[in-house]
């Protein structure tokens, strides 16, 4: 009996040590940030956060699949935006309200996403290599710890990889992004068989976006603008709101 107790104690101590070892080294856990979720979006882009947490903000396999579904929409948003507005577009001056938007504050339960980096120059051009403007993600997947630290809602779509916050250079770009996303959803809803109706070459392989969206929320804090966009695997609510403060 004494020998059995000693073995049990050793086992417990070993398990405790193993748990402590894993906890202390959790910050060393990482993901393959270069993994492509789609042509222009990587896992690192959709999991980045300014908060340092023990869990490393690492998504589950299910969350990664949800992020891939979102990227189907984002790829089409990127291409259509560049087709319509890509040449010669530059952001409005800092603090200016070009094409001002008169909105009211909503009672939405979600709060400000991770801080959006400020522009290095308020008048710099948004033309990049190849003349294309990227869709910039300021917040995507959030672990429970990250979501708690940034003040996210308890049941946020970010927790399952179903939501992104898209950075906008002022109200014009925010409205244009929202308009394109609504157009994409409407094409699906109004097609005869309920499928999507691709209009550009890259959409032929983006079947993952062929569902309705859950949330489309135009947000503003001071002079910072972004679009919160969410797509769930099912039971999407097509919830459209303004949250401007």
Backbone torsions as a table, in degrees:
resi	resn	phi	psi	omega
1	UNK	NA	-41.5	179.1
2	UNK	-62.2	-42.4	179.1
3	UNK	-62.7	-38.7	179.1
4	UNK	-64.3	-41.5	178.7
5	UNK	-63.6	-40.0	179.8
6	UNK	-63.9	-42.2	178.6
7	UNK	-63.0	-42.0	178.9
8	UNK	-62.5	-43.8	179.8
9	UNK	-63.2	-41.7	178.9
10	UNK	-62.7	-41.5	179.6
11	UNK	-62.1	-43.8	-179.9
12	UNK	-63.5	-44.7	179.6
13	UNK	-61.9	-41.4	179.0
14	UNK	-62.1	-43.9	179.4
15	UNK	-65.2	-39.7	178.1
16	UNK	-63.7	-42.5	179.0
17	UNK	-63.3	-42.0	179.7
18	UNK	-62.2	-42.0	179.3
19	UNK	-63.5	-44.7	179.7
20	UNK	-64.0	-38.8	-179.7
21	UNK	-62.4	-44.0	-179.8
22	UNK	-67.7	-39.6	-179.4
23	UNK	-65.9	-45.0	-177.4
24	UNK	-66.4	-24.5	-176.6
25	UNK	-107.8	12.3	-178.6
26	UNK	-61.1	-31.5	-178.3
27	UNK	-70.0	-9.5	178.4
28	UNK	-90.6	-11.0	178.9
29	UNK	-69.5	137.2	-177.8
30	UNK	-140.7	171.4	177.7
31	UNK	-119.2	165.3	175.7
32	UNK	-78.7	91.8	-174.5
33	UNK	-65.0	-22.3	-178.6
34	UNK	-86.8	-3.4	179.6
35	UNK	-60.5	126.6	-177.6
36	UNK	-84.8	124.4	173.8
37	UNK	-86.9	-25.7	175.7
38	UNK	-159.8	-170.6	-174.6
39	UNK	-59.9	-41.3	-173.2
40	UNK	-115.1	2.6	-176.3
41	UNK	-125.7	133.5	179.9
42	UNK	-109.1	163.5	178.2
43	UNK	-62.7	-36.7	179.7
44	UNK	-61.6	-39.7	179.9
45	UNK	-63.1	-37.8	-174.8
46	UNK	-93.0	4.0	176.1
47	UNK	-123.1	3.3	-176.5
48	UNK	-67.6	148.9	177.2
49	UNK	-156.2	151.1	177.8
50	UNK	-87.3	-3.6	-179.2
51	UNK	-94.8	134.8	177.7
52	UNK	-94.5	117.3	-176.9
53	UNK	-129.4	157.4	180.0
54	UNK	-67.9	-28.5	-176.6
55	UNK	-80.6	-7.3	177.1
56	UNK	72.0	3.8	-178.1
57	UNK	51.7	48.6	-177.3
58	UNK	-98.1	121.2	-177.5
59	UNK	-76.1	154.2	174.0
60	UNK	-76.4	172.4	178.3
61	UNK	-61.8	-39.1	178.5
62	UNK	-64.4	-40.2	179.0
63	UNK	-65.3	-36.6	178.0
64	UNK	-64.5	-39.6	177.0
65	UNK	-63.7	-37.7	177.3
66	UNK	-65.8	-38.7	177.3
67	UNK	-64.2	-38.4	178.0
68	UNK	-62.7	-40.2	178.5
69	UNK	-62.0	-43.5	177.3
70	UNK	-60.6	-40.7	-178.0
71	UNK	-64.3	-26.1	173.9
72	UNK	-59.5	-43.9	175.9
73	UNK	-66.5	-44.0	-175.5
74	UNK	-64.2	-35.5	178.1
75	UNK	-63.2	-42.4	-179.4
76	UNK	-70.4	-39.5	175.4
77	UNK	-57.8	-44.7	-178.7
78	UNK	-61.9	-48.2	-176.4
79	UNK	-68.3	-43.9	-178.9
80	UNK	-67.6	-37.8	179.1
81	UNK	-63.6	-43.7	179.5
82	UNK	-67.0	-35.3	177.6
83	UNK	-63.6	-40.0	-175.9
84	UNK	-86.0	-39.2	-168.4
85	UNK	-129.5	7.0	-170.1
86	UNK	-67.2	-31.4	-175.0
87	UNK	-85.8	119.1	171.6
88	UNK	76.7	9.3	179.2
89	UNK	-82.0	135.6	174.3
90	UNK	-139.9	151.6	-175.0
91	UNK	-68.8	153.9	176.2
92	UNK	-67.0	163.2	-179.8
93	UNK	-63.5	149.6	-178.1
94	UNK	-57.8	129.5	177.6
95	UNK	86.9	-12.6	179.8
96	UNK	-81.8	155.1	176.6
97	UNK	-121.3	87.5	-179.9
98	UNK	-86.4	124.9	-175.6
99	UNK	67.3	51.5	-171.8
100	UNK	-52.2	150.6	-175.7
101	UNK	-120.4	120.6	179.2
102	UNK	-97.7	107.0	-175.5
103	UNK	-133.1	165.8	176.8
104	UNK	-112.7	154.8	-178.7
105	UNK	-75.5	133.9	-179.5
106	UNK	-92.1	171.2	178.2
107	UNK	-99.8	25.2	-177.7
108	UNK	-58.7	143.8	-174.3
109	UNK	-84.3	-7.2	179.5
110	UNK	-87.6	154.4	-175.6
111	UNK	-119.3	-173.5	-175.5
112	UNK	-58.4	135.7	178.1
113	UNK	-75.4	-176.3	175.1
114	UNK	-50.8	145.6	-178.1
115	UNK	-54.8	137.6	179.0
116	UNK	-90.9	126.5	-179.9
117	UNK	-57.3	139.6	179.9
118	UNK	-73.4	154.1	176.9
119	UNK	-68.6	140.9	177.5
120	UNK	-71.3	-29.3	176.7
121	UNK	-145.5	122.0	-174.3
122	UNK	-65.4	-17.7	-177.4
123	UNK	-112.2	11.5	-177.5
124	UNK	-68.0	151.8	-179.1
125	UNK	-73.3	149.2	176.4
126	UNK	-97.2	19.1	176.7
127	UNK	-85.6	127.4	-178.4
128	UNK	-116.6	-170.1	-179.0
129	UNK	-56.1	133.0	-177.7
130	UNK	79.6	2.1	179.7
131	UNK	75.9	8.6	-177.4
132	UNK	-94.9	145.5	177.5
133	UNK	-98.5	121.7	179.6
134	UNK	-76.7	155.1	169.7
135	UNK	-88.0	117.7	-173.1
136	UNK	-97.2	123.4	-179.8
137	UNK	-96.1	122.5	178.1
138	UNK	-93.6	-24.2	177.6
139	UNK	-157.4	131.9	178.1
140	UNK	-125.2	-113.0	178.2
141	UNK	-65.1	139.5	174.4
142	UNK	-131.9	131.0	172.1
143	UNK	-73.0	170.6	178.1
144	UNK	-57.6	-40.7	-177.4
145	UNK	-68.0	-44.2	178.5
146	UNK	-64.4	-43.8	-178.7
147	UNK	-61.6	-38.2	178.9
148	UNK	-67.5	-42.0	-177.7
149	UNK	-67.6	-33.6	-178.1
150	UNK	-91.3	1.1	176.8
151	UNK	79.8	25.9	-180.0
152	UNK	-71.8	161.5	179.2
153	UNK	-66.7	151.4	-176.6
154	UNK	-59.3	-40.6	-179.1
155	UNK	-105.5	32.6	-175.5
156	UNK	-58.1	142.0	175.0
157	UNK	-64.9	-19.8	176.7
158	UNK	-61.4	-30.6	-175.6
159	UNK	-65.3	-26.5	-178.7
160	UNK	-107.1	7.4	-179.1
161	UNK	76.2	20.0	-177.7
162	UNK	-98.0	1.3	-176.1
163	UNK	-137.7	149.7	172.2
164	UNK	-135.3	154.4	169.7
165	UNK	-109.4	121.6	-175.1
166	UNK	-101.3	120.0	-179.2
167	UNK	-65.8	138.9	179.3
168	UNK	-129.0	142.1	177.9
169	UNK	-94.5	65.6	178.1
170	UNK	102.8	172.6	-174.7
171	UNK	-66.0	-32.1	-179.9
172	UNK	-60.9	-50.7	-178.4
173	UNK	-64.6	-36.7	178.5
174	UNK	-60.9	-45.4	-179.7
175	UNK	-67.6	-39.2	179.3
176	UNK	-65.5	-42.6	175.6
177	UNK	-58.3	-47.4	-178.4
178	UNK	-61.8	-40.8	-180.0
179	UNK	-61.9	-43.6	179.9
180	UNK	-65.0	-43.7	180.0
181	UNK	-63.1	-37.8	176.0
182	UNK	-65.8	-39.9	178.3
183	UNK	-61.0	-43.2	-179.9
184	UNK	-60.8	-45.3	179.9
185	UNK	-64.4	-41.2	-178.5
186	UNK	-66.2	-34.6	177.7
187	UNK	-61.0	-38.9	178.6
188	UNK	-68.8	-44.2	-176.2
189	UNK	-68.4	-31.8	-175.2
190	UNK	-97.5	1.0	176.4
191	UNK	-73.6	154.2	-172.8
192	UNK	-61.6	-41.3	-175.3
193	UNK	-102.7	8.9	179.0
194	UNK	82.6	4.8	179.4
195	UNK	-93.6	175.7	-180.0
196	UNK	-81.9	157.0	177.7
197	UNK	-119.1	89.2	-178.0
198	UNK	-65.9	142.2	-178.5
199	UNK	-117.4	-10.6	177.2
200	UNK	-130.9	162.2	-171.5
201	UNK	-57.2	-43.2	-174.4
202	UNK	-66.2	-19.9	-177.5
203	UNK	-75.8	-16.8	-178.8
204	UNK	-58.6	-32.1	-177.5
205	UNK	-104.9	13.0	-176.5
206	UNK	-109.0	46.2	-176.9
207	UNK	-65.3	-15.4	-178.0
208	UNK	-64.1	-17.3	-177.2
209	UNK	-87.1	0.6	-172.7
210	UNK	-77.9	58.9	170.6
211	UNK	-144.5	163.3	175.3
212	UNK	-73.8	169.0	179.4
213	UNK	-98.8	162.3	-179.9
214	UNK	-95.9	-45.4	-178.4
215	UNK	-138.5	137.1	171.4
216	UNK	-135.4	103.2	-172.1
217	UNK	-125.7	121.5	178.8
218	UNK	-89.8	119.5	-171.3
219	UNK	-123.5	152.1	-179.8
220	UNK	-150.9	135.1	171.1
221	UNK	-131.5	108.2	-176.0
222	UNK	66.1	-118.8	177.9
223	UNK	-106.1	16.0	179.2
224	UNK	-102.7	127.4	-177.1
225	UNK	-120.8	144.9	171.9
226	UNK	-158.6	162.0	175.2
227	UNK	-110.7	121.9	172.4
228	UNK	-89.5	121.5	-176.5
229	UNK	-131.1	130.4	-176.9
230	UNK	-134.2	140.6	175.4
231	UNK	-134.5	122.5	177.7
232	UNK	-97.4	162.0	176.6
233	UNK	-62.9	-29.3	178.4
234	UNK	-159.2	173.2	178.1
235	UNK	57.6	41.6	176.9
236	UNK	-74.8	138.8	-171.0
237	UNK	-100.7	-9.5	-175.8
238	UNK	50.3	53.9	-177.8
239	UNK	-88.2	120.4	-177.5
240	UNK	-121.0	124.0	-176.2
241	UNK	-143.4	160.1	166.6
242	UNK	-110.5	135.2	175.7
243	UNK	-136.0	84.7	-173.4
244	UNK	-120.6	127.5	-175.9
245	UNK	-132.4	NA	NA
